[in-house]
């Protein structure tokens, strides 16, 4: 149930495969969303390696992206990001749904990811899609602060047939 301060809406964004020409726009989104963003080369390498790279556009303007890769009959969600000013409008859900469908069609039956232990919003998003915590990877992420401490990652996974059962859930991120 939504609190009096939350709104629920669904984005009219469109999701399509990312192209080389989209890298600058995706990089700008990545830099706004992540304390340790991927580089331009990381995105170009992902495209060249055949990773599943998707971009969301709202009224033609890039507003989010997702990157996943196949690992035999499993997949890994590497990144999903949405511009901060349009979060909780369904863009992440659109990206997740398209990613899950395409990965399933490619033969993946399970998807894995790592998420910062402090990123409770992302953890809720994934849990709503059936992901469960399967472990912890200690010291996986660089700290977002000036000190040298590292942050643990939660290892989460979901069977893609289960993910499809959650595909129609209300968008909250």
Residue pairs with C-beta under 8 A, 6 or more apart in sequence:
2 8
6 88
6 172
7 88
8 170
8 171
8 172
9 89
9 90
9 171
10 89
10 90
10 171
11 56
11 58
11 86
11 89
11 90
11 91
11 94
11 171
12 58
12 59
13 56
13 57
13 58
13 63
13 64
13 90
13 91
13 94
14 56
14 57
15 54
15 55
15 56
15 94
15 95
15 98
16 54
16 55
16 57
17 53
17 54
17 55
18 26
18 43
18 47
18 53
18 54
18 55
18 65
18 67
19 47
20 44
20 47
22 55
22 62
22 65
23 40
23 43
23 44
23 47
24 40
25 55
25 62
26 43
26 55
26 62
26 65
27 37
27 38
27 39
27 40
27 43
28 62
29 62
29 63
29 64
29 65
29 81
29 82
29 83
30 37
30 38
30 43
30 65
30 79
30 81
31 37
32 83
32 84
33 81
33 82
33 83
33 84
34 79
34 81
35 142
35 144
36 141
36 142
36 144
38 79
43 53
43 67
46 53
46 67
46 69
46 78
47 53
49 69
51 67
51 68
51 69
51 78
52 66
52 67
52 68
52 69
52 70
52 75
52 99
52 102
52 103
52 106
53 65
53 66
53 67
54 65
54 66
54 67
54 95
54 98
54 99
54 102
55 62
55 64
55 65
56 62
56 63
56 64
56 65
56 82
56 91
56 94
56 95
57 63
58 86
58 91
63 82
63 83
63 86
63 91
64 80
64 81
64 82
64 83
64 86
64 91
64 92
64 95
65 79
65 80
65 81
65 95
66 77
66 79
66 80
66 81
66 95
66 96
66 98
66 99
67 77
67 78
67 79
67 80
68 75
68 76
68 77
68 78
68 99
68 103
68 111
69 75
69 76
69 78
70 103
70 106
70 107
70 108
71 108
73 107
73 108
73 109
73 110
74 108
74 109
74 110
74 111
74 112
75 103
75 106
75 108
75 110
75 111
75 112
75 160
76 111
76 112
76 113
77 99
77 111
77 112
77 113
78 113
80 92
80 95
80 96
80 99
82 91
82 92
82 95
82 173
87 173
88 171
88 172
88 173
89 171
90 171
91 171
92 125
92 171
92 173
93 169
93 171
93 172
93 173
94 171
96 125
96 129
96 163
96 167
97 167
100 111
100 129
100 160
100 163
100 164
100 167
101 164
101 167
103 111
103 160
104 160
104 161
104 163
104 164
108 160
109 159
109 160
109 161
110 157
110 158
110 159
110 160
111 157
111 158
111 160
111 163
112 155
112 156
112 157
113 126
113 131
113 155
113 156
113 157
114 137
114 140
114 141
114 153
114 154
114 155
114 156
115 122
115 123
115 126
115 153
115 154
115 156
116 122
116 141
116 151
116 152
116 153
116 154
117 136
117 151
117 152
117 153
117 154
118 151
121 173
122 173
123 154
123 156
124 172
124 173
125 172
125 173
126 156
126 158
128 166
128 169
128 172
129 158
129 163
129 166
129 167
129 169
130 158
130 159
130 162
130 163
130 165
130 166
131 156
131 157
131 158
132 156
132 157
132 158
133 154
133 155
133 156
134 155
134 156
134 157
135 154
135 155
136 152
136 153
136 154
136 155
137 152
137 153
137 155
138 152
139 150
139 151
139 152
140 150
140 151
140 152
140 153
141 150
141 151
141 152
141 153
142 150
142 151
143 149
143 150
143 151
144 151
